[in-house]
Amino acid sequence: MLLLRGGLGFLLRPGVCRGPGQPLYQQGQSPSPRTREYFYYVDHQGQLFLDDAKVKNFITCFKDKQFLAFFFKQLKVNQSGRYEDTFPYLSPCGREHNYIRCDDRPIVFTHLLQGASGEELLSYCGGADRLTVPFQPKKLLMLPENGRVYHPGPEKAGGVGLVKSALAFELSPHFEYEHGASRPPTHFQWRDERHTLTNELLPFIRDQAVNKGT
């Protein structure tokens, strides 16, 4: 991971203070012998950046699929006792601790793929076929207040992922609203089948929004 980070070193600030009550950190700091800490940010398109990169766009995000697959397979809720409030997710790599914050969710579904047996898969965070979950149409959730779409994700990473806006736009015509557009959709028409939406992710999304104070 160190070599991949090195190529973006020119974009880094020496350290970042996030205001009153928020931690001061420096990329690569060593809080204990032989331990290093790094800090990352995932945007709503599923792009991964060093958190203190001055510019965050497609040019400066990480693109190596092998690195991304390893990084996101290790990702879990941060229960380390360090930076839990500001960096709520962690991707450990031996003695290297990689802390992650995100615009919405650390898991962002970017593409719909077909598996080897013809099954449909959702790919996430730039990992192509190395990072996938089975596509479950009936478990899609659209929030009427902002149009964002969610789908179940890896359990240890929080259990839910955001669907990238471009993919959500492709899926949106398939939603049906029996209770009006101000309420979450009730059905999803897909591959000649009308799925009744469970909307089981809704309480989970609402609870997390309240906990964030939004």
Sequence and secondary structure as in RCSB ss.txt:
>XXXX:A:sequence
MLLLRGGLGFLLRPGVCRGPGQPLYQQGQSPSPRTREYFYYVDHQGQLFLDDAKVKNFITCFKDKQFLAFFFKQL
KVNQSGRYEDTFPYLSPCGREHNYIRCDDRPIVFTHLLQGASGEELLSYCGGADRLTVPFQPKKLLMLPENGRVY
HPGPEKAGGVGLVKSALAFELSPHFEYEHGASRPPTHFQWRDERHTLTNELLPFIRDQAVNKGT
>XXXX:A:secstr
 HHHHHTTGGGB S EE STTS EE TTB SSTT EEEEEEE TT  EEETTBS  STTTS   HHHHHHHHHH 
EE  SSSSTTTS EEEEETTEEEEEEESS S EEEEEEE TTS EEEEETT GGGSEEE  GGG EE TTT  EE
EE  GGGTSEEEE HHHHHHHGGGEE TT TTS   EEEETTEEEE   TTHHHHHHHHHHHT 
